[in-house]
């Protein structure tokens, strides 16, 4: 990143630019089947729909097949929204599972899928309405977009290229960086002294940024179309320093105001 850049639009990927819910569920279901060996290897539409609605409760990958297990066991959506942490730990304890082992298995299943059928894996991702046009409009502008994501950068690049959006690899900071987003933002400011707008769909991520005294200048936005709950959006509305933004507002050419 050149030191003469004065402004950066930093964007999360999944939940802000791209909807990967179908991929999340398919990977979670395949992992669930390997762990619990259900009689019926085909998921119901009801379980999938509940998983999509409950995706915001998941903080790390190992929880995804655990969420499927909870739904199969009949735990209600309301219970999961209210008490997910304890429910997940209870399932681990009851079935004598270790979260790290589940995470390894899930990554293994996803990696095998990607290596054997990349096109079908990519096909389960779709961009939110207007996002591609927004990204295209920013190419070559005075406000270069940068993507900061927990998805591998090479896959982000491929998904964007499929939509005709070309971004230099240096502007896509993915899972391979192995650094939290607030640390990446610190490094950007140190290298560029730029004004940064950061759009993210996870409230906890934005709250972590707020806790860093040297990131007070970063403008924070919670994407209300992403993987967050109604209560999180309501919380954001009343949190100084975090602005709730709609997809329409985000995709308009006048966002952000420079």
PLY file of the C-alpha trace (Angstrom):
ply
format ascii 1.0
element vertex 258
property float x
property float y
property float z
element edge 257
property int vertex1
property int vertex2
end_header
0.00 0.00 0.00
1.49 3.33 -1.07
2.04 5.91 1.60
0.41 8.70 -0.48
-3.08 7.15 -0.34
-5.28 9.48 1.72
-8.51 7.44 1.94
-9.38 3.74 2.06
-12.73 1.95 1.96
-12.07 -1.24 3.94
-14.66 -3.95 3.38
-15.45 -7.32 4.85
-16.32 -9.91 2.18
-18.78 -12.56 3.40
-21.84 -10.79 4.71
-20.95 -7.43 3.13
-20.08 -8.04 -0.51
-20.93 -11.70 -0.92
-23.56 -14.05 0.48
-21.93 -17.41 1.17
-24.73 -18.91 3.26
-25.35 -21.83 0.91
-21.68 -22.80 1.02
-21.59 -22.46 4.81
-24.56 -24.77 5.18
-23.34 -27.37 2.69
-19.93 -27.55 4.38
-21.58 -27.69 7.82
-23.94 -30.45 6.69
-21.14 -32.57 5.20
-19.19 -32.24 8.45
-22.27 -33.06 10.52
-22.79 -36.24 8.46
-19.21 -37.36 9.03
-19.47 -36.87 12.79
-22.98 -38.15 13.50
-23.70 -40.45 10.50
-27.44 -39.69 10.17
-29.75 -42.22 8.53
-30.88 -39.61 6.03
-27.88 -37.90 4.38
-30.09 -35.28 2.71
-30.87 -32.15 4.74
-34.40 -30.82 4.92
-35.28 -27.38 3.59
-36.46 -26.45 7.10
-33.07 -27.18 8.66
-31.30 -25.21 5.93
-33.65 -22.24 6.34
-33.15 -22.22 10.12
-29.38 -22.42 9.67
-29.44 -19.38 7.37
-31.42 -17.36 9.91
-29.15 -18.43 12.76
-25.83 -17.92 10.97
-25.12 -14.74 13.01
-24.66 -16.78 16.23
-21.62 -18.55 14.78
-18.28 -17.00 15.68
-15.89 -19.76 14.57
-16.12 -22.57 12.03
-16.40 -25.50 14.44
-19.78 -24.18 15.58
-21.37 -24.70 12.15
-21.93 -28.49 12.33
-22.84 -28.08 16.00
-25.60 -25.70 14.94
-26.86 -28.31 12.49
-26.85 -30.90 15.29
-28.82 -28.58 17.57
-31.45 -28.03 14.88
-31.72 -31.75 14.12
-32.18 -32.35 17.86
-35.11 -29.95 17.90
-33.60 -27.00 19.74
-35.70 -23.97 18.88
-34.38 -20.93 17.06
-35.34 -18.73 20.00
-33.34 -20.89 22.41
-30.33 -20.81 20.10
-30.49 -17.03 19.70
-30.79 -16.60 23.47
-28.30 -19.15 24.72
-26.10 -20.41 21.90
-22.83 -20.55 23.84
-24.16 -22.94 26.48
-26.03 -25.06 23.91
-22.89 -25.52 21.82
-20.78 -26.46 24.83
-23.44 -28.92 26.03
-23.37 -30.73 22.67
-19.57 -30.93 22.78
-19.72 -32.37 26.31
-22.53 -34.82 25.63
-20.88 -36.28 22.52
-17.33 -36.05 23.90
-16.17 -33.78 21.09
-13.29 -31.32 20.92
-13.87 -28.05 19.08
-10.38 -28.04 17.53
-10.98 -31.50 16.06
-14.29 -30.39 14.56
-12.61 -27.32 13.07
-9.91 -29.50 11.53
-12.49 -31.88 10.05
-14.56 -29.01 8.65
-11.50 -27.41 7.02
-10.48 -30.78 5.64
-13.91 -31.34 4.08
-13.95 -27.84 2.58
-10.39 -28.16 1.24
-11.18 -31.49 -0.39
-14.31 -30.05 -1.97
-12.35 -27.07 -3.31
-9.56 -29.25 -4.69
-11.92 -31.69 -6.43
-14.75 -29.42 -7.58
-13.84 -25.75 -7.28
-16.52 -24.59 -9.71
-19.37 -26.03 -7.61
-17.89 -24.53 -4.44
-17.64 -21.09 -6.04
-21.17 -21.41 -7.44
-22.65 -21.41 -3.92
-21.59 -17.78 -3.43
-23.60 -14.85 -4.74
-23.03 -11.11 -4.52
-25.58 -8.84 -2.90
-27.61 -6.61 -5.28
-25.71 -3.55 -6.44
-22.41 -4.57 -4.85
-20.65 -5.55 -8.07
-21.58 -2.23 -9.69
-20.34 -0.41 -6.59
-17.00 -2.19 -6.73
-16.66 -1.50 -10.44
-17.37 2.19 -9.90
-14.56 2.38 -7.35
-11.91 0.93 -9.66
-9.38 3.64 -10.43
-11.09 6.14 -8.12
-9.48 8.26 -5.41
-11.01 5.90 -2.85
-9.45 2.47 -3.42
-11.47 -0.37 -1.89
-9.61 -2.91 0.21
-11.02 -6.24 1.35
-10.24 -7.56 4.83
-11.72 -11.01 5.28
-11.40 -14.39 6.97
-11.94 -16.08 3.58
-8.79 -17.04 1.66
-7.73 -14.18 -0.56
-7.35 -16.33 -3.68
-11.02 -17.32 -3.53
-12.12 -13.73 -3.01
-10.11 -12.80 -6.09
-11.68 -15.57 -8.16
-15.22 -14.67 -7.11
-14.63 -11.01 -7.96
-13.04 -11.86 -11.30
-16.11 -13.90 -12.24
-18.08 -10.65 -11.91
-15.59 -8.58 -13.87
-14.02 -6.92 -10.83
-10.23 -6.95 -10.91
-8.41 -6.11 -7.68
-4.66 -6.21 -7.05
-3.69 -9.01 -4.66
-2.21 -6.45 -2.24
-5.70 -4.99 -1.74
-7.18 -8.32 -0.61
-6.09 -9.34 2.88
-7.51 -12.79 3.59
-7.38 -15.68 6.00
-3.77 -16.36 5.08
-2.65 -13.15 6.82
-3.47 -14.78 10.19
-4.06 -11.42 11.86
-7.20 -9.95 13.45
-8.91 -7.20 11.50
-8.14 -4.52 14.06
-4.43 -5.32 13.72
-4.65 -5.01 9.95
-6.34 -1.62 10.32
-3.56 -0.47 12.67
-0.96 -1.47 10.09
-2.83 0.36 7.32
-2.95 3.58 9.30
0.72 3.28 10.25
1.71 2.73 6.62
-0.56 5.29 4.95
-1.94 7.74 7.54
-5.13 7.31 5.52
-8.68 8.07 6.52
-10.45 4.70 6.72
-14.10 3.71 6.37
-14.65 0.14 7.57
-17.82 -1.77 6.65
-18.37 -5.04 8.55
-21.38 -7.21 9.34
-20.21 -8.52 12.72
-20.89 -6.17 15.62
-18.24 -7.81 17.82
-15.57 -7.09 15.22
-16.49 -3.42 15.19
-16.53 -3.33 18.98
-13.00 -4.75 19.03
-11.89 -1.97 16.71
-13.48 0.57 19.06
-11.46 -0.83 21.96
-8.19 0.10 20.22
-7.23 3.67 21.22
-5.15 4.22 18.08
-8.11 3.35 15.82
-10.43 6.09 17.03
-10.24 7.81 13.64
-11.68 4.82 11.73
-15.29 5.31 10.64
-17.24 2.16 11.53
-20.33 0.82 9.76
-22.45 -2.25 10.53
-23.95 -3.72 7.35
-27.60 -4.38 8.19
-27.97 -6.90 5.34
-25.20 -9.18 6.61
-24.85 -11.94 9.19
-26.19 -10.12 12.23
-29.33 -10.24 14.36
-32.09 -7.72 14.98
-30.82 -7.18 18.54
-27.28 -6.49 17.25
-28.62 -3.98 14.75
-30.63 -2.30 17.47
-27.54 -2.19 19.68
-25.55 -0.59 16.86
-28.21 2.13 16.48
-27.50 3.23 20.04
-23.72 2.82 19.99
-21.76 6.05 19.46
-19.09 5.58 16.81
-20.88 2.76 14.95
-23.32 3.60 12.18
-25.90 1.16 10.88
-25.92 1.23 7.09
-28.37 -0.27 4.60
-27.45 -2.02 1.35
-29.09 0.80 -0.63
-27.02 3.44 1.16
-23.84 1.40 0.72
-24.26 0.88 -3.00
-25.10 4.51 -3.77
-22.24 6.30 -5.48
-22.06 8.96 -2.76
-20.95 6.53 -0.05
-18.71 7.22 1.69
-18.62 10.99 1.61
-15.03 12.05 1.10
0 1
1 2
2 3
3 4
4 5
5 6
6 7
7 8
8 9
9 10
10 11
11 12
12 13
13 14
14 15
15 16
16 17
17 18
18 19
19 20
20 21
21 22
22 23
23 24
24 25
25 26
26 27
27 28
28 29
29 30
30 31
31 32
32 33
33 34
34 35
35 36
36 37
37 38
38 39
39 40
40 41
41 42
42 43
43 44
44 45
45 46
46 47
47 48
48 49
49 50
50 51
51 52
52 53
53 54
54 55
55 56
56 57
57 58
58 59
59 60
60 61
61 62
62 63
63 64
64 65
65 66
66 67
67 68
68 69
69 70
70 71
71 72
72 73
73 74
74 75
75 76
76 77
77 78
78 79
79 80
80 81
81 82
82 83
83 84
84 85
85 86
86 87
87 88
88 89
89 90
90 91
91 92
92 93
93 94
94 95
95 96
96 97
97 98
98 99
99 100
100 101
101 102
102 103
103 104
104 105
105 106
106 107
107 108
108 109
109 110
110 111
111 112
112 113
113 114
114 115
115 116
116 117
117 118
118 119
119 120
120 121
121 122
122 123
123 124
124 125
125 126
126 127
127 128
128 129
129 130
130 131
131 132
132 133
133 134
134 135
135 136
136 137
137 138
138 139
139 140
140 141
141 142
142 143
143 144
144 145
145 146
146 147
147 148
148 149
149 150
150 151
151 152
152 153
153 154
154 155
155 156
156 157
157 158
158 159
159 160
160 161
161 162
162 163
163 164
164 165
165 166
166 167
167 168
168 169
169 170
170 171
171 172
172 173
173 174
174 175
175 176
176 177
177 178
178 179
179 180
180 181
181 182
182 183
183 184
184 185
185 186
186 187
187 188
188 189
189 190
190 191
191 192
192 193
193 194
194 195
195 196
196 197
197 198
198 199
199 200
200 201
201 202
202 203
203 204
204 205
205 206
206 207
207 208
208 209
209 210
210 211
211 212
212 213
213 214
214 215
215 216
216 217
217 218
218 219
219 220
220 221
221 222
222 223
223 224
224 225
225 226
226 227
227 228
228 229
229 230
230 231
231 232
232 233
233 234
234 235
235 236
236 237
237 238
238 239
239 240
240 241
241 242
242 243
243 244
244 245
245 246
246 247
247 248
248 249
249 250
250 251
251 252
252 253
253 254
254 255
255 256
256 257
